[in-house]
């Protein structure tokens, strides 16, 4: 994810509201959650943990590559 995408997310309240909803601090309808997730999809790519395995010496499996996504709370940009 590039700096431009991070800036867009940090400057929006979409992610903040979704996090607050997940933590139980904000009530949102299912329509609002769906719309918020749809907007996030446009600025933040969906990633899933992916494991590609191969067979090493002696037939043992070894992990060749692993990609993970970590969700972090954005810094408060309200000033």
N, C-alpha and C positions, 0 to 999 in steps of 0.2 A: 504494500500500500504506500503510495507516494505522499509527499508532504502536502500536496494540494488536497488530496482526499482527507488527510488528517485535519487540515485546517477547516474544510467544509463541515466535517463532523463536529469539531471542537466549537465552531461558531454557531452550530445549530443546537436547539434544545431537544431535538428528537431523541437522541441517545440518552440524554439525561432523564427525560420523562419515562422512557422505557425501562431504564434501570430502577428509577424510583417505583414504577409500577411493579416490577419484579420483586422489589424489596418490601412491597406492601405499603409504601408511603404515598402513593398516588393512585387514585381510582381512574381507570380507563375502560372504555367499552371495547368489545372485541373488534369493532370496526376501526377504532382509533389505533389499537395495537397493530392490526393488519396494515393500515395505512402507514404507520410509522416504520414498520419493518420493510414495507415496499419502498419507502423513500431511502432507508438505509442501504437497501440492495443496490440503489443507483450510485451511491458514493463509496460503499465498502463491499468489496467482493466477498462472496461466500466461500469459505474454505472449510475443508473437513480434514480430519486426520487421515493421512494416506500412508500405508505401509506397502512397500514393494519388496518382496522377498526373493531371494535367489538361493541356489544350492551351492554351498561352499565345498571345500575339500572334505572328502569323507562323507558326502551326502548331507552335511549339517546345514540347516537354514541360517541365513544371516540377513540382517536388515541392511538394505542398500540405501534407502532414503526415507525420511520421515518429515512430514509437514504438519505443523500444529497451529491452531488459532487461539489467541489469548485475548479475552475481552477485559479491558481495564476501564476504570472510571475516568472520564476526561477531567482535566483541570477546570475549575470554575472560571468561566470567561466573562461572567457578569461583572461589570465594573461601573 
